[in-house]
Amino acid sequence: MIDVVGVRFKPAGKIYYFDPDGIALEVGDTVILETTRGIESGQVVIRPKKVTEDEVVAPLKKIIRKAAPVDLKQIEINKTKEKDAYKICADKIKEHGLPMKLVDVEYTFDANKIIFYFTADGRIDFRELVKDLAAIFRTRIELRQIGVRDEAKMLGGLGSCGRGLCCATFLGEFDPVSIRMAKEQNLSLNPTKISGICGRLMCCLKYESEAYESEKAAYPPEGTLVNTPVGEGKIVSINILKKTLLVELKESKQQVELPLSELEIIREKTGPNKEKTLQAEPDEETDSFSPEHFADVIESKFLENEDPHRDAGD
């Protein structure tokens, strides 16, 4: 077992493990530590505990010290310098006519490096920009291109629900989200209704996805032919919340909503002791150019969350 402490470098950022090195720490403490980017400050979010070696990435870096008043003062100074660096970099980008959008600026604690985060549609040749910035700040300069989801996480904002963005308030990492999750939950497939302010599918589509998949496993799939109290029909949709199925009657083409207990799945003999569920005829299948069909074949394309911090531990 190894002693570790969980540290975040930004609100709602990824949690990294560090060696507390015998320092008494509590949640909320600001600490000074070493990372692959240099000396930085972070906040304790998991108090010291023991974990197995499989849960950490070796070598585990150590906490240097608990932040003293002079360290906290330096952090505030760095934040002020970041605002000035942002204005200077934005002016230089405009001067060079580069097709890029500056998102954020971050100083390391020891001010040995300044990281400029930006978004752009493609690759940008910013070598001249780096030379200008290095000449102005007289320190190491790093320009890091990030995705639109990371941009939303850094800038924050309000979602369509009226609350703060999940990624900016509590989500430490981005989970894969697909259009299939919206379809499984019977949501509108209109991109404007299921996309966040970043333009990607909303992260909250993932929250109830597993519950819907688990519940739907107890129901026959859509397209199954069934007998109902009002005649033979085909299942066209499943309502998990109401625990009912929508059935399209074969003769009248009317749709009726019934519980599973009132349906009898039609089966036919395919051998001496074999049975299979009848599926809808090919001409009764969903039109191949309908939104539902596209939901089966189109997955959301998004940039994997390239954590804008550092691989400090785990």
Secondary structure, DSSP 8 states (H G I E B T S, - for coil): -EEEEEEESSTT---EEEB-TT----TT-EEEEEETTEEEEEEEEEEEEEE-GGGS-SS--BEEEE--HHHHHHHHHHHHHHHHHHHHHHHHHHHHT-S-EEEEEEE-TTSSEEEEEEE-SS----HHHHHHHHHHH-SEEEEEE--HHHHHHHH--B-TTSSB-HHHHT-SS-----HHHHHHTT----HHHHB-TTSSB-GGGGTTHHHHHHHHTTS--TTBEEEETTEEEEEEEEETTTTEEEEEETTT--EEEEEGGG-EE-EEE-SSS-EEE-B--GGGS--TTSHHHHHHH----------SS-----
